[in-house]
Amino acid sequence: MLVTTTPNIEGKKIIKYIGLVNGEAIIGANIVKDFMANVRDVVGGRSSAYEQSLREAKSIALREMMDQAQRLGAHAVIGVDLDFETIGGSGSMLMVSCNGTAVCLE
């Protein structure tokens, strides 16, 4: 399944616009990750635990979107937009959502 943020695919002709498809993933961050991220905020550096959680959530959301497009008979998803948010009282949940347009190609 081709997935792109662009409105078209170079060298391919879109013959049918199926419609909007989307995917979401919400992953809870645990207390150890929160504590280590706070330490890194104070001393500087990157939080590999949060980065890994974001990568995992992004992968889940994209897979969900692609699965939905495939069930609709699409060959590709164009115009994909990814959004990242923290939710919960202290931002203890990480949310990734994506959406795009499922299309059929010639």
C-alpha positions as CSV (number, residue, x, y, z in Angstrom):
1,M,0.0,0.0,0.0
2,L,1.4,3.4,-1.0
3,V,1.1,6.1,1.6
4,T,2.1,9.7,0.9
5,T,1.6,13.2,2.3
6,T,1.4,14.6,-1.2
7,P,-1.9,15.0,-3.2
8,N,-0.7,12.7,-6.0
9,I,1.7,10.0,-6.8
10,E,4.4,10.7,-9.4
11,G,3.9,8.6,-12.5
12,K,0.6,7.2,-11.3
13,K,-2.9,8.2,-12.4
14,I,-5.7,8.3,-9.8
15,I,-8.8,6.8,-11.3
16,K,-11.0,6.8,-8.3
17,Y,-11.2,8.7,-5.0
18,I,-12.7,6.3,-2.5
19,G,-12.8,8.7,0.5
20,L,-11.4,9.6,3.9
21,V,-9.6,6.9,5.9
22,N,-8.1,7.3,9.4
23,G,-6.3,5.6,12.2
24,E,-5.7,6.3,15.8
25,A,-3.5,5.0,18.6
26,I,-3.4,6.1,22.2
27,I,-0.6,4.7,24.4
28,G,-0.2,5.3,28.1
29,A,3.1,6.4,29.4
30,N,4.1,4.7,32.6
31,I,5.6,6.2,35.8
32,V,9.1,5.1,35.0
33,K,9.1,6.8,31.6
34,D,7.6,9.9,33.2
35,F,10.3,10.0,35.9
36,M,13.1,9.4,33.4
37,A,11.7,12.0,31.0
38,N,11.6,14.6,33.9
39,V,15.2,13.8,34.7
40,R,16.2,14.4,31.1
41,D,14.3,17.6,31.0
42,V,16.4,18.9,33.9
43,V,19.8,17.6,32.7
44,G,19.1,17.8,29.0
45,G,19.0,15.0,26.4
46,R,16.4,13.0,24.6
47,S,13.8,10.7,26.1
48,S,14.3,7.4,24.2
49,A,11.4,5.8,26.1
50,Y,8.9,8.5,24.8
51,E,10.4,8.4,21.4
52,Q,9.9,4.7,21.2
53,S,6.3,5.1,22.4
54,L,5.6,7.7,19.7
55,R,7.1,5.5,17.0
56,E,5.0,2.6,18.2
57,A,1.8,4.7,18.3
58,K,2.6,6.2,14.8
59,S,3.1,2.7,13.4
60,I,-0.2,1.5,14.9
61,A,-2.2,4.5,13.6
62,L,-0.7,4.2,10.1
63,R,-1.4,0.4,10.0
64,E,-5.0,1.0,11.1
65,M,-5.4,3.6,8.3
66,M,-3.9,1.3,5.7
67,D,-6.0,-1.6,6.7
68,Q,-9.1,0.5,6.4
69,A,-8.1,1.6,2.9
70,Q,-7.3,-1.9,1.8
71,R,-10.7,-3.1,3.0
72,L,-12.3,-0.4,0.8
73,G,-10.3,-1.6,-2.2
74,A,-7.8,1.2,-2.4
75,H,-4.3,1.0,-3.9
76,A,-2.9,4.0,-2.0
77,V,-3.6,6.7,0.6
78,I,-2.7,10.3,-0.4
79,G,-2.6,13.6,1.5
80,V,-1.8,11.9,4.8
81,D,-1.7,14.1,7.8
82,L,-0.3,12.9,11.2
83,D,-1.2,14.6,14.5
84,F,0.5,14.0,17.8
85,E,-1.1,15.0,21.1
86,T,-0.7,14.3,24.8
87,I,-3.9,13.7,26.7
88,G,-4.9,13.1,30.3
89,G,-4.4,15.1,33.5
90,S,-0.7,15.4,33.2
91,G,-0.2,14.4,29.6
92,S,0.3,10.8,30.6
93,M,-1.3,9.5,27.4
94,L,0.2,9.8,24.0
95,M,-2.2,10.0,21.0
96,V,-1.3,9.7,17.3
97,S,-4.0,10.2,14.7
98,C,-3.7,10.1,10.9
99,N,-6.0,10.6,8.0
100,G,-5.8,10.7,4.3
101,T,-7.7,10.0,1.1
102,A,-8.0,6.4,-0.1
103,V,-7.6,6.1,-3.9
104,C,-7.4,3.6,-6.7
105,L,-4.6,3.9,-9.3
106,E,-4.5,3.0,-12.9
